[in-house]
Amino acid sequence: MGDTQNVIDVVASGGVAFVKDHYYPVFDKSRDKVFQFYQDVSQIVWNGTSAQGLQNIMQFYAALPQSSHIINTVDCQPTSTGANPLANLIIQVTGEVTFGCVTHDFTQTFILSQAGGSYFIVYDSQRLVS
């Protein structure tokens, strides 16, 4: 139980840091740099619209209006077992996003995978819920 709890604690703190300190600040303030979190195998589904591959994801995000996110909850769990339980992570986020003058509640799910000692987003699904 101790090792499992340690893994969950590490993943939980890492997930919070990823979304609050890295992903959303870059997305909101320097969206042209959000590419650093994705690779060519990455896929997004944004409110039912999908894009796959780094170039397509960047084009899609570039077309969105300026945004501001408020994060309400973050839940992060490892999805791998065996020799490297931290190989893949799932992060679930809820919050509020403002595009222009319109604010929506949202939910976003990230699946991160390790490559070369760091993580990248393999799958990213965001849904506006209000």
Secondary structure as GFF3:
##gff-version 3
##sequence-region A 1 130
A	DSSP	alpha_helix	2	17	.	.	.	ID=ss1
A	DSSP	pi_helix	18	23	.	.	.	ID=ss2
A	DSSP	alpha_helix	24	29	.	.	.	ID=ss3
A	DSSP	three_ten_helix	31	37	.	.	.	ID=ss4
A	DSSP	beta_strand	38	46	.	.	.	ID=ss5
A	DSSP	beta_strand	49	52	.	.	.	ID=ss6
A	DSSP	alpha_helix	54	62	.	.	.	ID=ss7
A	DSSP	beta_strand	67	78	.	.	.	ID=ss8
A	DSSP	beta_strand	88	99	.	.	.	ID=ss9
A	DSSP	beta_strand	102	115	.	.	.	ID=ss10
A	DSSP	beta_strand	118	128	.	.	.	ID=ss11
###
